[in-house]
Amino acid sequence: MVLDVVELLKDKSLKYEEILKYIKNSDEELNKILKKDDTILKNKLDTLVKEGTIILTKKNKYMLVSNTNYLKGKIKVKDNTGKIYYNGNEILIKEYNLNTATDKDIVLFTYDIDTMEGQVVSILEKNTPVVVCEVTLKDNARYIKYNNKYLPLIGENTSTITTGFLVVAEIKSNKAYLKEKIGHKDEITDDIIPLMYKHGFNNKFSYEVEEEAKKLYKYLDKDVIESLIKNEGFLDLRDKTIFTIDSETTNDIDDAVSLERNNDGTFTLITSIAFPAYMIEKDSYIYEDIIERGTSAYPVSTAIHMNHQILSKDVCSLNENSDRLSISYFITYDNNLNVKEVQIKPSIIRSKKKMTYTCVNKILNEGIIPEDYACFVPMLKQMNYFAKSLKRKMEKEGFIDFDSYEIKVKKEGNTTSFAKNINSDGENLIEFLMLTTNEEVTKKLDSLGLKLMYRVCDKPNDIKLSRVMHFLQNKIDIKEKEHYGSSDIKRCIKLLKNDENKKVYNDLMIRCMSLARFSSKNTSHYPIGKKIYAMHTSPMRRGEDFINQMIILNYLKHGVEYTNMLFNLELEPLAEHFNEREKEAELLERESLKLEISKYLQNHLGESHDGVITSVTEFGFYVLIDGIYEGLVNARSLNSKTKYLDEEFTLYDKTNNIYYTVGDKVNVTISNITQNNEIDLTLNNKIKNDIYEEKKKIKKK
């Protein structure tokens, strides 16, 4: 009946009575059903309206949305202003055009292409926030606090919930509906659990997902392999020297690599990627679960997998000496690193070795060769040379290497320590092999006309970048320009290479960069210098890669036209969803690190440390200690009148005539850890002004 209605409205708009009359006349069986219960058609029409397939006009006529200028999207609302991202564009919706829409509602909207301002036509689906909250017991009733209001907690099995209990609740019509109990806040032994739920992550899978996962075959037997090779064109690569390189703790292995020299002097990089798309049917429970999760997340000491562990740790993971399905990309280069050919083939591989970054770095940097790595050393060294050559080529084309690092947390019993995790040759080798694979595969698929989900990043904010460059002129030798580009950024990074505060200045430039995002519309990727870029190498960890793999699988089976028809309309809504999930994963990882640091520093309150100012605001300045811990010196704690010099990245202490500028060295005391795990610092004294006192660039204002 749904298809009949859609087909019926293809070139006309009709009232309910007209649709009912047509269906009764065209289908005798339906006519009998509708005579008994005429609400069936009305319910179907209501469903189509809610889905955004049809609309009900002011003249009470039903019309296909595709026959209007209405568009469907998820709105973001902040400070009574809405934004909708559509085809890579930001549509602004002012308060009087919101039509009661609130944050994360699914809406139909229109917009003016000249002003890029829009208007909400109707709300298809109201957002029902799912929150982690603490329960308060009052007069034998249970409440949670949400947006400064106490809402009653509704649900079964609430009798054991007492004050201080943490729950997951869904907010609807000023009521909180219980979804899951977490536990009492004083009894939860793992502090990361509330953070996980807060950002929409957990390691639990539904019964339906569990049952589907159990039905997947656990290994590839001889008959299955022969069938795949004979009937579906899978290549048998099990005899090739293919291996993986990951951290010691990785157990969801997405990618394996090999490098071959050809008889004609060219060489071929073979990147074989885990193939979950082959095992997972579109719209299955597992598929929908992957889409909903959107990404894996890696908070401190924890891995939250996007895929069920049967897939992520077993049947899909490219484990050592295990026959695995993969999709292999063969990229052939000449000696000048020009790509001669790109081939995409489903394959069966057997990884010969699970290498670790630690061992690979010992081989490449120190010449220390573990016994079980000896036979792989020639190819490893060849790969390392190839990856470094690729990096030099990419840098000439615009790739920016900000020379940053991550904080690594190490726990041994009750002892926690922190260290800077700096990439070495092993990590860089894999990074640049995956970068070139992603780029060349994307270019190949794009040339065929296949629609993909892209990874895009716009040019940096010109005003912000100019301010930073002007500031850095007092530190390094760079010329003043009207506009700055990637070559100027790279020159700054090079000149700052040996500066002890290079991270501080690099971070200033990073904050000028636009936010990388997923999109159905390619607009290039500025920081890595790519005109076209999408990601294909982590389908077990990222939703974008998984969807792109589903697209490739369907292309290999059915061709371009069918695949575009199957996925095209889904790509932008999926991209927006994955952007949100990526943001939540990053927040979770950041907050979990803050939590670990704050727990560690509770035992170091009152200690004094030297640090460097990393950023300045009108309410104070942030100080980085040991390159790891960052805290705030509040302007009020200075007990003086201050002035924020925005253009100079400086807070000026008028009372004492002291300038606090990014890059300055100061001595501070760790005075407090807040409930939000923020570090409060007290200034002892200023050690050195790295720029302005030396070069006298600031005059008293």
N, C-alpha and C positions, 0 to 999 in steps of 0.2 A: 504493500500500500504506500509506503514511503516513497519508493521509486516512482510509482504512478503519479503521486502528487507533484514531485519534483519535475517529472516529464510534462505533466499537465500545465504547470506554471512556466514552462520554458520560454514562451513568447507572449504570455498574457498574465494579468492579475485577476483573481476571481474571489467572490465572496464565499463564505462557508457553504451556503445553500447550493451555490453553483458547483462547487467541488463535490458535495454530497450527491447531487443529482448525476453528475458525470460518472462517479464510481458505481452508483447503483445500476446505471444503465450499461456499464461496460463489464461488470463482473457479477454474475448471478450468485456465486457463493458468498461474496462480500455483502451483497444486497441482503441476503438472509441473515447474516451476522449483524449487520447494522440495524435491521428492523428490531432485533432483540435488544441491542445495546448501541445506541447512536453516539455514546460518549467515546467510543474507540477512535473514531476519526478525529474528534476534537482533541483527544489526548495526544494523538500522533502529530497533529498540527502544532500543539503547544510545545511538544518536544523539539520539533524542527525550528520553532521560533527561538527556544532556549539555546539550541545549538548554533544559532546564527545562520541557518540555511535559508530561512524565509523570514519575512517581516509582515506584521499586520498594519496596514496603512490607516490613516485617519478616516478614510472612507470605508473602513472595515473590509478591505480587500487584502488577500494574501499575495505576496510577490516574492520572487526569488531575490535574495540579497545580491546575487551576481548580476542582476538586471538593474541595480541601483549604483550610486556612487558611494554606498556605505562600505566601510572596511571594518574588519574585526581585529581587536588587539587587547593587550593587557595594559591598563593604565597605572602609572606611578603618581601618587599624589603626596605632595609635601608643601606645607604652609599654604594650603588652599590653591595650589597650582598643580595642574596635571601635565604629565609628559607621556607620550606614546612613541615608541621607536618602531618605525615602519620602513621596510626596505632600506635600512641604513640611515634613515632620516629621523630627526627628532621633531615630533609634532608637539607644540605648546598648546595647552588647553587652560584658559583662564577660568577663574572661579565661577563666573556667571555662565560658563558653557559646560560645567561639569555634570549638570543634570543629576545631582545627588550622588554621583560616582565617588567612591573612596578608593584608597590605595589597594592595588592588585585586583580590582574588579576586571572581569572580561566584558568589554563593551563593543558596541557598534559606533563608529564615529565617521565624521567627514572632516576634510581639511582643505584649506586654501593653499594651492601649490606656490603662490607668490609670497605669502606672508608666513607660511608654514605654521599657521594657527588653526586649531581644530575645534570641533564641537562634539560632545557626546550625544548620540541620538537615543540610545537605549542601553540598559545594563542587561547583559545576557546571563552573567553569573556573578553573584556577590562573593567577595573573598571572605572566607571564614578563617580568621587567624588561628593557628595552632601554637600554643605558647607553653613554656615551662613556668610553673608558678608555685608559690608556697601557699599552703592552706591555713586558714585561720578558723578556729572553732568558736562559735558564738551562739549562746542559747540553743545548744544542740543542733545547730545548723552549720554547714560548712561553706566557707567563702574563699574566693581567691581575689587578689588585687590585680586589676588590669586597667591601664590608663588612668590611674588614680581613683578608680572606682572599685567598690567591693561587689563582686558578682557571685550569685549562689552557684555552688557546684552541684551539678545534676548527674546522676548515673547510678548504676547498680554497684553493689559491693563497696559502698563508701563508709560503712559502719566502722571499719578499722582505721580509717584515716583520721589522724589527730592534728592538732596545731603543730606546724613545723614540717609537715609532710610535703614532699615535692611531687607534683603530678604533671602530666601532659593533658591539656584541656583544649577543646575547640570552642571558640567564642561565637555564639549565635544569639541575636536578639537579647543582648544584655544578660546572657546566661553562659556559664562555663560547663560544657559537657565533657565528662571524664573520658579520656581515651586510654590513658595508661598510668599506672602507679610507678613511681621511681623509687621512693623510699624516704625515710625520715632524714632530714638534712644532717642530723648529728650521727647517723648510723651508716651513711654512705661512705665506704672506704675509698672509693676511687672518685676524686674530685672532678675528673674529666667527664663523668656521665651526665651531670646537669648541663654542662657546656654543649655536649653532643646533641642533646635533645633541644636545647635552646636554638641551635642552628639547623635543626631538621635532619639530624643524622642519627643512625643507630645501626647496630650489627644484627638486628633481628629481621627475619624474613617470614613472610606469611606462609600459612599452610599450603596454599595453592602454588606458590613459588617453590617451596620445598619439594612438593610432589612432582612438579615438572622437572626439577633439577635431578631428582632421583632416577628419572626415566632416561636420562642421557647416558650413552654408553661410556664406560669408565676407561676403555682403552681401544685402540684400533687393532682388530685382529686381521689375520691374513686375508680372509674373504672380503672384509670391508675395504681394505686397502686396494685389493685387486679390482673391486667394483668401482671405486673412486677413480682409479687410473684409467680403466677401460671405458666406463660409461659417462664420466663427468669431466674428463680431461685434466685431472690432477697430475702434476709432475711429481715424480719420485726423486726427491733430493736427499734421501737418507744417507747416501754414500759421500756426500759433499762435506767438506770441513766447515761446519757452521757452529758457532758458539754464541753464548750470551755473556754480557758484562753488566753486573748490577751491584748494589750494596750487599753486604753480608746478610742483612735481614729480609731482603726481598723474596717474597714467595708467590707473587703474581707477575710472572715474567712475560712481557708483551713482545719483545723484539729479539731477534737473533741476526747475526751478520756474517758475511763471508766476502772475500775480495779475490778476484781471479784475474790473472794476466792472460790475454788472448793471443793467438798466433799472429794476428795482424798488427800487434803493438798496442792495441787498445786494452783497456781493463774494465771489468764489470763488477760493480758493487751489487751484491745480493742482500737485500733486507727482507727478512721473513718475519711476518707479523702474526701473532695469535689470531685465530679466526672464529671468535664467538658468534659473529653474524651468521655463519653457516649452520650453527647448532640451534639458534634461537629464531623462532617464527615471529614474524611481525604481528603485533597485537596479542601475543601470548601473555600469560601472567608475568613471566620472566622479562619479556620485552617492556611491558608497562612499568614494571618495578625499576628496571634500569633507567628508563626515561625519567621517572619520578625522582630517583636519587640523583641522577645527572652527572655525578662525578664521585670519585673516591676522595677521601680526606685523610690527612696524616697528622693529627694532633700528636703532641709529645708522647712517645712510647706506645702509640696506638695506631693501628691501621683500620680504617673503616672502608670496606670494599664496596664498589659500585655493583659488582657481580657477586652472586652467591658463591660461597667458598668451593663448591663442587666444580664450578667453572674457573674461578679465579686462581685457585691453588692446585687444581687437579687437571680436569679434562682439556682446558684451554691453555694453561700455563706451559710455556716451552721448557719443560723440565729436562734436566740432563739425562741422556740415554733413553728418552721416551719418544715414541712415535707420536707426532702431533700434526693436526691440520694447521695449515698456515696459508696466508696469501703472500706470495713472494713478488717483490719488485726488483726487476733486473735493469740496472741503469748502467749503460756503457759510455765510457769517457775516452777521449783521445788524450794525448800527453799534455795538452794545454787545458785540460779539464773542461773541454767543450762536450756537451752531451750529444752523443750520436744516436742513441736509441733508448727507448723506455718500454719495457714489457711488463705486463701484469698477469700473473698466473696463479691459480690455486695450486697448492702443493702439499706434500707430506714431507716433513723434515724430522731429523733426529739430532738434537743439539749434542755436540760432542763434549761440551764442557760448560759448566756454570762458573764463569770467572767472576771474581770480585774486583772492585775498583782498587782495593788495597793491594792485592797481588799484582794487578796489571801495572799500577804505578811503581811498584818496586822493580818490575822488569824494565819499564820504559825509562825511569828516572835514576835508578840505582844499579841496574844490571844484576839484581838479585832474582834468580829464576827458581821458583818452586819446582820440585821434581816433576809433578804431574802437569806442568805448563810447558815443558821443554819443547814438545813437538809443535806447539802453536806459536812460538816466539817469532819465526820469520814472518808469518802473516800478520801478527800483532804489530810488529815494527813497520811493515808495509802500510798497514791501516793507519798507524799514527802519522806517518809521513804524508799519506793521502789526506787525512783530516786536517793537518796543519796547512797543507797547500790549499784545501778548500776554504779554510778560515781566512787566509791571506786574500784569496780571490773575492770572498764575500765582503771583506772589509773594504776592498776597492770599490765594490758595488754599493756600499752604504751600510753594512752591518756595524752596529755600535756595541762594543764590549765594555760594559760599565765596571768591570773588575770588582764586582760585589761579592758578598759571601753570606751564608746562612749561619744561624747559631745552632750548634749541635748539642743536645742534652744527653749526658751519659749518667746512668744510674747503676750503682753497685751497692746492693743492700740498702742501707739508710743514707748512703752518701750520694749526693748529686753534684755534678760538675758541668761546666759550660765551656765550649770551645768554638772557635771560628772554623766553619767547614768551607775550606777554599778548594775550588775545583783544580785538579791537576790533569795530566795528559790523558789518563783513563777516562775521566768524566768528559773532558773536552772531545775526545775521540768519538764517544757515543753521541754527544750533543750535535756535532757537525755532520755525522753520518745520518742522523735522523732529520736534521734541518734540510740537507740536500735531498733526502728521500721525499720528505713532505712537499718540497717545492717542485721537484721534477714530476712526481706523480700527479700533483694538482695541475700543472701545466699540460700534461698529457691528457687528463680527463677533460679539462676545459676546452682543449682543442677539438675534442669529439662532440662538444656541445652539451656535456653532462652538467646538470645543476648540482652544486655541492653546498656544504656549509663551510664558510671561510673563517679564517682567523685574521682579523683586520686591526689596524692601529693607525689612527690619523697622525698628521704632523703635530709636533709639539705646539703648545700655546706660545705664539710669537712674542707677546708682551712679557710673559713670565720668563721666557728664555733670554730675551734682551736684558732684563733686569739682572739675571744670574750672570750673564756674560759681562755686563758692566761691572758687577761686583768682583768677579774674578780677575778683571784687568788689574786690580790692585795686588793680585797675588802672582799672576803669571803673565807672560808676554803674549797677549792676544790683541788684535786690532779691533777698534770699534767699527761696527757696521750697522746698517739700517735693518738688515735681516740676517739671521744666522741659520746655518744648516747643519747637516750631520757631519760634514768635514770639520766644522768649527768645534763641535762637541767632541769628536775624536781627537782633535789636536789638544783640547783641554785635558782630556783623560791622559794622553801621552805625557804632557808637560807636568801633570800632577802625579805621575807614576811613583816617584820616590818621595812624595810628600807624606809625612806621617799622618796627616789628616785627610788623605785622599778620599776615604769613604764619605766624610762629611761633605766635601765639595762635589763628589760624584752624586750623592743623594740629592743635592740641590738641583742638579741637572735632571735626574730621574723624575723629580717632582714636577718638572715642566712637561714631561711626556704625557700624551693622551693615554687613556685606559684601553688596553687591548681587549677585544671582545669577539664573540662569535656573531656571524651575520650571513644571511642568504645572498647578500650583495657584496661582491669583491670591491674593496676600495684601497687595496694595498696594505702593506705592513711596514711602517716607517722605521722602527728601531732595528729590525733585522734586514732592512734594505730590499724587501721583496715586493715586486709589483703585483704578484698573485701568490697567495699562500693559504693552505688549509692543512689540517693535521690528520694523519692516518696511522700513526705508529703506536698509539696506546688505547686500543679499543676496549680493553678491560678496565681502564682507569678513567677515561673521559667519554662523556656522552657524545661529544662532537665526533670523535674518532669512530665510535661505534656506529653512528648514523651514516657517516661517510663510507664505512665498510659495508653497511647494508646496501647503500646505493651502488657501490662497486659490484657487490655480489649480484644484484638484480640486473645491472648492466651486462655482466658476463653471461647471464642466463637469457635475458630478454631484449637487450639492446637499449639504446639511448632514449627513444621516444616513450616507450612504456615506463621506463624508470623515472623519467622526468614527470610524467603524469602521476605516478604513484607517490612521489615525495615532494614535488615542488611546493604545493600549498602548505605543507607542514613545516618547511625549513625555517621560516622566520619566527613563528611561535616557539619552535623548539630552540632556536638560537637564543631567544630572550630568556627562556626557562633555564638553559644551560648557563647563561651569563649570571643569573641570580644564584644558581647553585654553586658556581665557581666562587662568587663573592662570599657566600656563606661558609664555604670550605676554607677560604683564606682567613676569614674572621675567626673561625674555630681554631685554626692552627696558630694564629697570632695570639688569641686569648689563652690558649693552653700553654704557650710559651711564657706569657706574662704571669700566669698562675704559678708555674714552676719557679720562675725567677723570684716572685714575691714570697713564696714559701721559703726559698733559700735565704733571702735577705732578712727574713724575720729574725734570724740568728746573727745578723750583722748590723742591727740598728745602732746608731751612735758612732759608727765607724766613719772616718774621713778618708776621702779619695780624691786624687786628681782626675779631672775629666775635661772634655772639650764640648763647647756649645754647638749643638747641631741645628737648632732652629729657634726662632725668636717670634713671640707673639706679643700683643698688647698686655696680656695678663702674666707674662713671664718668659723664661727661656728654658729649653730642654738641654740636659747635659748627658753625654754618653761616657760611661765609665768602663774602662778596659775593653772598649769596642763591643760590649755585650749588654750592659744594663743602662737603661735610659730613664731619667727622672726629671721632674719639674722643679725649678726654683721659682716660686710664685713671686710676682712683683710686689705683692703686699708684704712679703717677708723681708724686703729690703729696707722697709721703714723710711722711705723717701719718695719724693715725687718723681715719677718716671714718664718718659715719652717714647712712644713706639715709632721708630723710623723705618717704615715699611720698605722703602726703596733701598735702604742701606742694610737690611737684615740685622737691625740693631735696636736694642732697648737702651735708651739714654737715662741715666740716673742724674737728674737735674741737681739734686741736693748735694751730691758729692762729686759732680762733674766726671762721671765714669761711663764709658761706653761698653756695653756688653754685646759683642758681635759674633756671628757664626764663625767658628774657627778659633775663638778665644779659648785659652786654657784657664780653668778655674779650679779651686779646691772646695769641695762640698762635703757635707755630712748627710748620711742617710738618716732622715729624721722620722719617717713614718711610712707605713704601707696602708693604703686606703682599702675600703671594702671592695672596691672595683679593681684591686690589684695594681693600682697606680703607685709609683714611687715618689714620695715627697722628699725634696732635698733642701738643705739650708746652706746658703753661701757662706763660706769662711773668708775667702779672699780671691781676688783675681791674680793669676800668675803671670799671664802674658796676653797681650792683644796681638794676634797673629798678623793682622793687616793694618788696621787704621792708626794705631799708635806709632807703628814703624814708618808708615808712609804719609802720615798726616793728611789723610784724605777727608776726614770729617772735621767740619768746623762747628764750634759750639753754636747751638740753636736756641 
